[in-house]
Amino acid sequence: MIPISYNVRSLAVRKTTTFATGFGIALVVFVLAASQMLALGVQKTLGKAGDPSHAFVMRKGADAELSSAIETPKVGLILAGPGVKKDASGKAEGVGEIVVVLALNRADAPDQISNVQLRGIPDDGLGFRDNLHIIAGRPAKPGADEVIIGKRLRGVFKGLDLGQKFEIKKNRQAEVVGVFEAGGASYESEVLADVETVRTSFGREGIVSSVTVKLEGPEKFDAFKAAMNSDKQLGLNAMRETEYYEKQSEGTAKLITFLGGAIVFFFSIGAIIGATITMYAAVSHRRKEVGTLRALGFSRLTILSSFLLESTILAFLGGAVGALCSLAMGLVHFSMMNMASWSEITFSFDPSPQIIARGLVIGALMGVVGGFLPAFRASRISPVEAMRD
Amino acid sequence: MSALIKLEKVGKTYFRGKEPIEVLKDLDLEMPEGAFEALMGPSGSGKSTLLNLIAGLDSVTSGTISVSGVNLGAMSEGQRAHWRSQNVGFIFQTYNLLPVLTAAENVELPLLLAPLSSAERKTRSLTALRAVGLEERGHHRPDQLSGGQQQRVAIARAIVTDPKIIVADEPTGDLDRVSANQILELLVKMNKELKKTIVMVTHDPAAAERASIVRHLDKGQLT
């Protein structure tokens, strides 16, 4: 075995080409890791909105709250379903909510309009979600033109900050009286208002978009679902809340993964070609060294392995730099359209050990692929020919 | 002395495109064990080709070449590489040290092919460096050494595996007279004290004078 120090020091000698190749591979791993972190961030942000002991009910055929409408009388029937938890006073724990989309001007670019999800919640809606807490201001008063906003919306849109006002509909102002957090869930990118305020503002009297109920336990879901889905007249579809949010994140996460994958694919071709050129140059420059090693008795396989190892070390180091830089993306919040709700949600890049490990492996693999042909050429160098150079 | 290296009707032909170039023709030669042989001759006479064949770097086109009774022509390339690592030490005109490794690491290189522990390798490398008077320069890289010192490191590398044969291709060709004499004295010492069989290609009559046998080649044949 040729000592690894030979490969490492040879890389250090060729600083410029080593840096250029390492940079290319670092870039690929950075993009790969960042896109996967974002996809995971999307899944986690939307996933955190779901609770496994919650059942989520929409109109049959609707794939999102925006396209769902359940008549108000049915809410009582849903709350009376089997397995629905009751509070100390015997009241079923559940909320019927209405969801609409607001078009608001962005604060950073006032001429640009983006969608924000407005959720109308009943009086007891705030207490229904355990992870939702007011962090500034106060809750909105029922029936008043007041709203509270998720902390990720704060200052992003014109009028969406504590004490500010915005038009909930033409000539109807709503005031932001509170800011809440929800443990990183997608609610943090929503505006919450009293359900009646939303109904009257958007002409949605007599309906809700969805009903969410707390079950006595996750195991009660099957019976609840059977009861909801079997009654054709109700025309309802029940699913676990977690399942609903998984589906909501699916499209966006897939799109990010696809776009990230496409960029990574093209970048990686460039990086592999870069590694190949670098290693071909290294082999050409070190023909005499290879010839000497062959003369001393090192086999072709050993020479091939040594050069392959060298390109893999180079790629791995590049990949490690890319992966390290991608970790910094964990500090970045990224606002984008959620394909399911057509409203803007702020996601964060979510690093995970698996993503970093995958990036490192792919970086090293690029070294193996890019370095193979040059390493093979090195292994075919004749010691007699090399000595004549 | 018995013949360590034996060539019978050895021929070597290279091809330049489709044109055959016969470098060695029906060469018969015996080199005794423990000899210090110098091969002389004009450029293109086949000296280096003969040296490469004896060292197992190249294969014959016709005839047989055997070392210690082992027919090199019957070996595969991989087998020859293994044989070289155990039986041949190399000294090149331009030293051919790996520039990124220290002198000690360069000397240790051939030992990496032997079943030795790291400590044993280090001890042997140091002994070889001591034999050439460079034990204090083991941590220096080749570019921190003079030409003569680099060639001494190469000699240490050549003897570190305790091979039967040392092949030297113009070992003093790149050196000034003083350094060349030091190298030749070292080769004589390796031959006399360590009983190494040395085959040296040289253009330098002063170098050839140190050898016990001088052979002349011309147009692929001994003259």
Interface residues (C-beta under 8 A of the other chain):
Chain A: M1 I2 P3 S5 Y6 R9 S10 A12 V13 K288 E289 G291 T292 L293 R294 A295 L296 G297 F298 S299 R300 P383 V384 M387
Chain B: N52 A55 L57 D58 E77 G78 A81 H82 W83 R84 S85 Q86 F90 F92 T94 N96 L98 P99 V100 L101 E105 L109 P110 L112 L113 R157 D169
